[in-house]
Amino acid sequence: MKRDYICVSEVVMKLGISNATFWRMRKRGDFPCPAIQQPKRWKESDIDDFFRRGDEKAK
Protein backbone atom coordinates (compact mmCIF):
# COMPACT_ATOMS: atom_id res chain seq x y z
CA MET A 1 0.00 0.00 0.00
CA LYS A 2 1.45 3.35 -1.05
CA ARG A 3 1.20 6.17 1.48
CA ASP A 4 0.85 9.80 0.51
CA TYR A 5 3.49 11.28 2.84
CA ILE A 6 6.90 9.98 3.95
CA CYS A 7 9.38 11.08 6.63
CA VAL A 8 13.07 11.97 6.31
CA SER A 9 14.32 8.46 7.06
CA GLU A 10 12.07 7.04 4.34
CA VAL A 11 13.17 9.72 1.86
CA VAL A 12 16.89 9.00 2.35
CA MET A 13 16.28 5.24 2.13
CA LYS A 14 14.25 5.66 -1.06
CA LEU A 15 16.93 7.86 -2.68
CA GLY A 16 19.88 5.87 -1.33
CA ILE A 17 21.59 8.90 0.24
CA SER A 18 22.82 9.69 3.75
CA ASN A 19 21.01 11.97 6.20
CA ALA A 20 23.90 14.46 5.90
CA THR A 21 23.60 14.53 2.10
CA PHE A 22 19.86 15.01 2.36
CA TRP A 23 20.18 18.00 4.71
CA ARG A 24 22.94 19.57 2.59
CA MET A 25 20.67 19.29 -0.45
CA ARG A 26 17.81 20.90 1.51
CA LYS A 27 20.05 23.74 2.69
CA ARG A 28 21.18 24.45 -0.91
CA GLY A 29 17.56 24.42 -2.08
CA ASP A 30 18.14 21.39 -4.33
CA PHE A 31 15.36 19.37 -2.75
CA PRO A 32 11.58 19.91 -2.67
CA CYS A 33 10.11 21.59 0.39
CA PRO A 34 8.15 19.38 2.75
CA ALA A 35 4.38 19.29 2.25
CA ILE A 36 3.88 19.10 6.03
CA GLN A 37 6.16 21.16 8.27
CA GLN A 38 5.81 19.53 11.71
CA PRO A 39 6.74 16.77 11.71
CA LYS A 40 8.40 17.16 8.32
CA ARG A 41 6.76 14.97 5.67
CA TRP A 42 7.14 14.94 1.91
CA LYS A 43 4.59 13.85 -0.65
CA GLU A 44 5.87 10.57 -1.99
CA SER A 45 4.89 11.63 -5.51
CA ASP A 46 7.14 14.73 -5.17
CA ILE A 47 10.05 12.48 -4.17
CA ASP A 48 9.36 10.16 -7.12
CA ASP A 49 9.33 13.15 -9.48
CA PHE A 50 12.55 14.49 -7.96
CA PHE A 51 14.21 11.07 -8.41
CA ARG A 52 13.07 10.86 -12.07
CA ARG A 53 14.39 14.36 -12.80
CA GLY A 54 17.75 13.35 -11.33
CA ASP A 55 17.85 10.29 -13.58
CA GLU A 56 17.10 12.45 -16.61
CA LYS A 57 19.94 14.87 -15.74
CA ALA A 58 22.36 11.95 -15.47
CA LYS A 59 21.67 10.85 -19.08
LUMNUSE-129985 format. One record per atom (N, C-alpha, C, O): atom name; z, y, x; residue number from 1. Coordinates in steps of 0.05 Angstrom, whole numbers, always signed. Layout:
<sites>
at,up,north,east,i
CA,Z,Y,X,NUM
...
</sites>
This chain:
<sites>
at,up,north,east,i
N,+0,-24,+17,1
CA,+0,+0,+0,1
C,+0,+25,+18,1
O,+17,+28,+35,1
N,-19,+43,+13,2
CA,-21,+67,+29,2
C,-4,+89,+17,2
O,-6,+95,-7,2
N,+13,+101,+34,3
CA,+30,+123,+24,3
C,+15,+149,+28,3
O,-4,+151,+44,3
N,+23,+170,+14,4
CA,+10,+196,+17,4
C,+20,+212,+41,4
O,+4,+226,+54,4
N,+45,+209,+48,5
CA,+57,+226,+70,5
C,+70,+208,+91,5
O,+82,+187,+84,5
N,+67,+215,+116,6
CA,+79,+200,+138,6
C,+95,+218,+157,6
O,+89,+242,+159,6
N,+115,+206,+170,7
CA,+133,+222,+188,7
C,+122,+222,+216,7
O,+102,+208,+222,7
N,+135,+237,+234,8
CA,+126,+239,+261,8
C,+123,+212,+275,8
O,+103,+207,+288,8
N,+143,+195,+272,9
CA,+141,+169,+286,9
C,+117,+153,+277,9
O,+105,+138,+293,9
N,+110,+155,+252,10
CA,+87,+141,+241,10
C,+61,+154,+251,10
O,+41,+140,+256,10
N,+61,+180,+253,11
CA,+37,+194,+263,11
C,+31,+186,+292,11
O,+9,+179,+299,11
N,+52,+187,+309,12
CA,+47,+180,+338,12
C,+39,+151,+341,12
O,+22,+144,+358,12
N,+50,+133,+324,13
CA,+43,+105,+326,13
C,+13,+101,+317,13
O,-2,+86,+329,13
N,+6,+115,+296,14
CA,-21,+113,+285,14
C,-42,+123,+305,14
O,-63,+112,+308,14
N,-35,+145,+319,15
CA,-54,+157,+339,15
C,-51,+145,+367,15
O,-69,+149,+383,15
N,-30,+130,+371,16
CA,-27,+117,+398,16
C,-20,+137,+419,16
O,-29,+135,+442,16
N,-4,+158,+412,17
CA,+5,+178,+432,17
C,+35,+178,+433,17
O,+49,+167,+416,17
N,+46,+192,+454,18
CA,+75,+194,+456,18
C,+85,+217,+439,18
O,+70,+234,+431,18
N,+111,+217,+435,19
CA,+124,+239,+420,19
C,+119,+265,+435,19
O,+113,+286,+423,19
N,+122,+265,+462,20
CA,+118,+289,+478,20
C,+90,+300,+475,20
O,+86,+324,+472,20
N,+70,+282,+476,21
CA,+42,+291,+472,21
C,+38,+302,+444,21
O,+25,+323,+442,21
N,+49,+290,+424,22
CA,+47,+300,+397,22
C,+58,+329,+395,22
O,+44,+347,+385,22
N,+82,+334,+406,23
CA,+94,+360,+404,23
C,+80,+381,+421,23
O,+79,+404,+413,23
N,+68,+373,+443,24
CA,+52,+391,+459,24
C,+27,+399,+443,24
O,+19,+423,+442,24
N,+15,+380,+430,25
CA,-9,+386,+413,25
C,-2,+405,+391,25
O,-17,+423,+385,25
N,+21,+400,+378,26
CA,+30,+418,+356,26
C,+35,+446,+366,26
O,+27,+466,+354,26
N,+48,+448,+390,27
CA,+54,+475,+401,27
C,+28,+490,+407,27
O,+27,+515,+403,27
N,+8,+476,+417,28
CA,-18,+489,+424,28
C,-34,+495,+399,28
O,-54,+511,+400,28
N,-27,+484,+376,29
CA,-42,+488,+351,29
C,-65,+469,+348,29
O,-83,+474,+332,29
N,-65,+447,+364,30
CA,-87,+428,+363,30
C,-83,+407,+341,30
O,-101,+390,+337,30
N,-61,+408,+327,31
CA,-55,+387,+307,31
C,-50,+400,+280,31
O,-40,+422,+279,31
N,-58,+387,+258,32
CA,-53,+398,+232,32
C,-24,+404,+226,32
O,-6,+391,+236,32
N,-19,+425,+210,33
CA,+8,+432,+202,33
C,+18,+411,+182,33
O,+3,+399,+167,33
N,+44,+407,+182,34
CA,+55,+388,+163,34
C,+52,+398,+134,34
O,+53,+422,+129,34
N,+47,+379,+116,35
CA,+45,+386,+88,35
C,+72,+391,+76,35
O,+75,+407,+57,35
N,+93,+378,+86,36
CA,+121,+382,+78,36
C,+136,+390,+102,36
O,+135,+377,+123,36
N,+151,+412,+100,37
CA,+165,+423,+123,37
C,+192,+409,+130,37
O,+197,+404,+154,37
N,+208,+403,+111,38
CA,+234,+391,+116,38
C,+239,+367,+98,38
O,+241,+371,+74,38
N,+241,+343,+108,39
CA,+234,+335,+135,39
C,+204,+336,+138,39
O,+189,+333,+119,39
N,+195,+340,+163,40
CA,+166,+343,+168,40
C,+151,+318,+161,40
O,+158,+296,+169,40
N,+131,+321,+144,41
CA,+113,+299,+135,41
C,+85,+310,+135,41
O,+79,+332,+127,41
N,+67,+292,+143,42
CA,+38,+299,+143,42
C,+24,+281,+123,42
O,+31,+258,+118,42
N,+3,+293,+110,43
CA,-13,+277,+92,43
C,-28,+257,+109,43
O,-40,+264,+129,43
N,-27,+232,+102,44
CA,-40,+211,+117,44
C,-70,+216,+119,44
O,-83,+210,+139,44
N,-81,+227,+98,45
CA,-110,+233,+98,45
C,-117,+254,+118,45
O,-138,+253,+131,45
N,-99,+274,+122,46
CA,-103,+295,+143,46
C,-103,+282,+171,46
O,-119,+290,+188,46
N,-85,+263,+175,47
CA,-83,+250,+201,47
C,-108,+233,+206,47
O,-119,+232,+228,47
N,-118,+219,+185,48
CA,-142,+203,+187,48
C,-166,+221,+194,48
O,-182,+214,+211,48
N,-168,+244,+181,49
CA,-190,+263,+187,49
C,-188,+273,+215,49
O,-208,+275,+229,49
N,-164,+280,+224,50
CA,-159,+290,+251,50
C,-168,+269,+271,50
O,-181,+275,+291,50
N,-161,+244,+266,51
CA,-168,+221,+284,51
C,-198,+218,+285,51
O,-210,+214,+307,51
N,-212,+220,+262,52
CA,-241,+217,+261,52
C,-255,+240,+276,52
O,-274,+236,+290,52
N,-244,+265,+273,53
CA,-256,+287,+288,53
C,-253,+283,+318,53
O,-272,+290,+333,53
N,-231,+272,+327,54
CA,-227,+267,+355,54
C,-246,+246,+365,54
O,-256,+249,+388,54
N,-252,+226,+349,55
CA,-272,+206,+357,55
C,-299,+218,+359,55
O,-315,+211,+377,55
N,-306,+236,+341,56
CA,-332,+249,+342,56
C,-335,+267,+367,56
O,-357,+268,+378,56
N,-314,+280,+375,57
CA,-315,+297,+399,57
C,-318,+281,+424,57
O,-330,+290,+443,57
N,-308,+256,+424,58
CA,-309,+239,+447,58
C,-338,+228,+452,58
O,-344,+219,+474,58
N,-354,+228,+431,59
CA,-382,+217,+433,59
C,-400,+235,+449,59
O,-423,+229,+453,59
</sites>
